[in-house]
C-alpha cells in the first residue's frame, strides 16, 4: 500500500491505496464520488473525465498514486443543486442529455474546452469533446449547451477559474 494525499472538490484526503488503483476507482470507492462514472475502463468513452490540477483527464487512465499532491475536481465539485455551474445549467436547459451516463464526463470536458476557448464555434465544440462518447443524443444539443454556457460565462470571467 502507498499513502496518497490529494485535494478533491476542495477537501484534502489522505489514504492508503494499492499502487495499481485507478483514480476513478479511488474516487468512487474510497471517497464516494460516484458522479465520476466508470464507462469503459479503456479511455475510449470519457465518462470518467475529471480535472486534475486544472486539466481534463480520463480518470481511468491515471493511477491514484499519480494524483498524490494534486487538486482533483469531479462533477460533484463544480456546482450544487441550488447553484449549478453554467455548463450544468446549459446542459439542463438545452436538453444536452438523455440517459445521463456520459453527462458528468461531457460536462467536465466542456468546462476544460471553455477554459481554453471561451467562444468556440460548433466545429470547435465538436472537436473539443471528441474524446467523450454519447450514445443517445447525437451531440447536437450538447453542442448547443456548450455554446449557451460559453455565452453565459462570457459575462462572468471568474466562473471558469473558480471551479475548473
C-alpha positions as CSV (number, residue, x, y, z in Angstrom):
1,X,0.0,0.0,0.0
2,X,1.1,3.5,-0.7
3,X,-0.1,6.7,1.1
4,X,-1.5,9.4,-1.1
5,X,-2.9,12.8,-0.3
6,X,-5.0,14.8,-2.7
7,X,-7.4,17.6,-2.6
8,X,-10.7,16.5,-4.1
9,X,-13.5,19.1,-4.6
10,X,-11.9,21.3,-2.0
11,X,-11.3,18.7,0.7
12,X,-8.0,17.1,1.4
13,X,-7.9,13.3,1.7
14,X,-5.0,11.1,2.8
15,X,-5.5,7.4,2.1
16,X,-3.6,4.2,1.6
17,X,-4.0,2.8,-1.9
18,X,-2.7,-0.1,-3.9
19,X,-0.3,1.3,-6.4
20,X,-2.4,-0.2,-9.3
21,X,-5.6,1.5,-8.1
22,X,-7.0,3.7,-10.9
23,X,-8.1,7.3,-9.9
24,X,-11.6,6.6,-11.0
25,X,-11.9,3.7,-8.6
26,X,-10.3,5.6,-5.7
27,X,-12.7,8.5,-6.3
28,X,-15.8,6.3,-6.4
29,X,-15.0,3.5,-3.9
30,X,-12.8,5.3,-1.3
31,X,-14.2,8.9,-1.5
32,X,-17.8,8.3,-2.6
33,X,-17.5,10.5,-5.7
34,X,-19.9,8.3,-7.7
35,X,-20.7,11.1,-10.2
36,X,-17.4,10.1,-11.8
37,X,-18.7,7.3,-13.9
38,X,-16.8,4.1,-15.0
39,X,-17.8,3.7,-18.6
40,X,-15.3,1.5,-20.4
41,X,-12.0,1.3,-18.4
42,X,-10.2,1.7,-21.7
43,X,-10.2,5.5,-22.1
44,X,-12.5,5.4,-25.1
45,X,-15.7,6.9,-23.7
46,X,-14.7,9.8,-21.4
47,X,-17.4,9.2,-18.9
48,X,-14.8,9.3,-16.1
49,X,-13.4,12.7,-17.0
50,X,-12.3,14.8,-14.1
51,X,-10.0,17.8,-13.7
52,X,-6.5,17.0,-12.4
53,X,-4.6,20.2,-11.5
54,X,-7.0,22.1,-13.8
55,X,-6.7,19.9,-16.8
56,X,-9.4,17.4,-18.0
57,X,-8.1,13.8,-17.8
58,X,-9.8,10.5,-18.1
59,X,-9.5,9.1,-14.6
60,X,-9.4,5.5,-15.8
61,X,-6.0,6.3,-17.3
62,X,-4.5,7.8,-14.1
63,X,-3.3,5.8,-11.1
64,X,-4.4,7.3,-7.8
65,X,-0.7,7.4,-6.8
66,X,-0.1,9.8,-9.8
67,X,-2.6,12.2,-8.3
68,X,-0.7,12.4,-5.0
69,X,-0.4,16.0,-4.0
70,X,-2.8,17.1,-6.8
71,X,-6.0,19.0,-6.9
72,X,-8.9,16.9,-8.3
73,X,-12.3,18.3,-9.3
74,X,-15.1,16.0,-10.0
75,X,-18.6,16.7,-11.3
76,X,-19.7,16.9,-7.6
77,X,-17.2,19.8,-7.1
78,X,-18.4,22.2,-9.8
79,X,-21.8,23.2,-8.5
80,X,-24.7,22.3,-6.3
81,X,-28.5,21.8,-6.7
82,X,-29.1,25.4,-5.8
83,X,-26.1,26.8,-7.7
84,X,-25.4,24.9,-10.9
85,X,-22.2,25.6,-12.8
86,X,-23.2,27.4,-16.1
87,X,-22.3,24.3,-18.1
88,X,-24.5,22.1,-15.9
89,X,-27.3,24.7,-16.2
90,X,-27.0,24.9,-20.0
91,X,-27.0,21.0,-20.3
92,X,-30.3,21.0,-18.4
93,X,-31.8,23.9,-20.3
94,X,-30.7,22.7,-23.8
95,X,-31.6,19.1,-23.2
96,X,-27.9,18.1,-23.6
97,X,-28.5,14.7,-22.0
98,X,-30.9,11.8,-22.3
99,X,-29.8,8.8,-20.2
100,X,-27.2,10.9,-18.4
101,X,-24.5,8.3,-18.3
102,X,-22.0,10.4,-20.3
103,X,-23.1,13.7,-18.8
104,X,-20.6,14.1,-15.9
105,X,-17.6,13.5,-18.2
106,X,-19.1,15.5,-21.0
107,X,-19.6,18.5,-18.7
108,X,-16.1,18.2,-17.3
109,X,-14.6,18.1,-20.8
110,X,-16.8,21.0,-21.8
111,X,-15.6,23.1,-18.9
112,X,-12.0,22.4,-19.9
113,X,-12.8,23.3,-23.5
114,X,-14.3,26.6,-22.5
115,X,-11.3,27.4,-20.3
116,X,-9.1,27.1,-23.3
117,X,-11.5,28.6,-25.9
118,X,-14.2,30.8,-24.3
119,X,-16.1,31.3,-27.5
120,X,-15.9,28.1,-29.6
121,X,-17.6,27.5,-32.9
122,X,-19.8,24.5,-33.4
123,X,-16.9,22.7,-35.1
124,X,-14.5,23.6,-32.2
125,X,-17.0,22.3,-29.7
126,X,-17.3,19.0,-31.6
127,X,-13.5,18.7,-31.8
128,X,-13.2,19.7,-28.1
129,X,-15.5,17.0,-26.8
130,X,-14.5,14.3,-29.4
131,X,-12.9,12.1,-26.7
132,X,-16.2,11.8,-24.9
133,X,-18.9,9.5,-26.4
134,X,-22.6,9.8,-26.1
135,X,-24.8,7.0,-27.5
136,X,-28.1,8.8,-27.0
137,X,-28.2,12.4,-28.1
138,X,-26.5,12.7,-31.5
139,X,-24.5,15.6,-29.9
140,X,-26.5,18.5,-31.3
141,X,-28.0,19.5,-28.0
142,X,-24.7,19.0,-26.3
143,X,-23.0,21.4,-28.7
144,X,-25.8,23.9,-28.2
145,X,-25.4,23.6,-24.4
146,X,-21.7,24.3,-24.6
147,X,-22.3,27.3,-26.8
148,X,-25.0,28.6,-24.5
149,X,-22.7,28.1,-21.5
150,X,-20.0,30.0,-23.3
151,X,-22.3,32.9,-23.8
152,X,-23.4,32.9,-20.2
153,X,-19.8,32.6,-18.9
154,X,-18.6,35.5,-21.1
155,X,-20.2,37.9,-18.7
156,X,-18.7,36.2,-15.6
157,X,-14.9,35.9,-16.0
158,X,-14.3,34.2,-12.6
159,X,-16.8,31.3,-13.2
160,X,-14.3,29.1,-15.1
161,X,-11.3,29.8,-12.9
162,X,-13.2,29.3,-9.6
163,X,-14.3,25.8,-10.2
164,X,-12.3,24.5,-13.2
